[in-house]
Amino acid sequence: MALFLDLSATQSVPAANLNRDDLGSPKTVRYGNAPRIRVSSQSWKRVIRHGVEQDLGEKAARTRLVPVKVRQALERAGWPAELAEFAGVQVAASAGKKGIGTEREGHTSVLLFLPESGLEELVAVCVEHREHLEKNKGKKKPGQTLPADRIEEILKRRTASISLLGRMLAELPGANVDGAAQVAHAFTTHAAEPQRDYFTAVDDWLGEADTGSGHLDTSEFSAGVFYRYATVNITDLLTNLDGDHKAARTVLGSFAEHFLLSLPQAKKNSTAPHTVPDLAHLAVRTQRPLSLAAAFETPVKHSDDGFARASRAALAAHAHDLNRLTGNRHRSFHGHAALADNTVDLAPLGPAHDSFYDLIDAAVDAALPVSGEQA
């Protein structure tokens, strides 16, 4: 039986542009036939991943620059430029049976996702096989000059964040990792649209008689209360971690913390929108994950209290209905942590916890007890 940790949050974000589209505008979506501001799952997932990697001390890199980085490292070690470039290309060409293609700039044709420590190992393989590389440099069809099995083993290696968030690499059989975590696009609980900001920059060295500005332009921003959701398939996480129960607890707790406390960093210097959720809800389920996003299919209406309190009330009311419809089954734990507010009944979201950390600890203990026996 699969086991899931569901994470929901409502978060008020002031004037910001957390995630831009191709024109620089805040991303949007229509839901409930109303325009909403949206933050893509990829944007929020990236900052969560970096936080998890920092916690665990094992960084990974999603990049097309592996051949370039290998070349640069070899050049710093004193290799001739042409030989170093050939070695970098061969790192990709020697991966697996058919190799991974490289483009004119030396980039791989696909994104690779590997531990950062793997770069040093790839360089070491090139150094070990320098003589073979020298013999094959200049050939029209040099083939695979480096040992394919070693290159493949390095490129297929996992970190905890890869086990958590997955990896797609069809060029290497067995390199694909089905991620245990799923992150939804965040969207405002109410109707919202981008707003425009006209701004100027003053030239400090203009004379007193000079008028005007050194630069003027417009940019777009948005503000609103977001509903955020993610879920972790704990059963898959354990499988990806080779059954390491202790590691799974650590990864799960770190993911939950950074889901709640991270924030995409786009335009942070000009907006500083550093808020945290005003409500967090965690649930451990045994049949399937369950998002509470439908609580906001009908947009929350503005009141004298703004949108945040009404959003918490809408989420709790929807949770009450879902608890009734599902008969409170297949849920071994649920609880919440929220701003103090006696006007909203949050009981449908489970017992209250004083802090996010208390809530996370309780959820992780319920999902993966220290004894090692799942709830």
Secondary structure, DSSP 8 states (H G I E B T S, - for coil): ---EEEEEEEEEEEEE-SSB-TTSSB-EEEETTEEEEEE-HHHHHHHHHHHHHHHHT--EEEES-HHHHHHHHHHHTT--HHHHHHHHHHHHHTSTTT---B-TTS-BSS-EEEETHHHHHHHHHHHHTHHHHHHHTT-SS----S-HHHHHHHHT---HHHHHH-B--TTSTT--B--SEEE--EEESS----EEEEEEE--TT--TT--S-SEEEEEEEEEEEEEEEEEEEHHHHHHHTTT-HHHHHHHHHHHHHHHHH----TTHHHH------SEEEEEEESS-----GGGGSS----BTTBSHHHHHHHHHHHHHHHHHHHTT-SEEEEEEEE---TTS--GGG-SB-SSHHHHHHHHHHHHS-TTS---
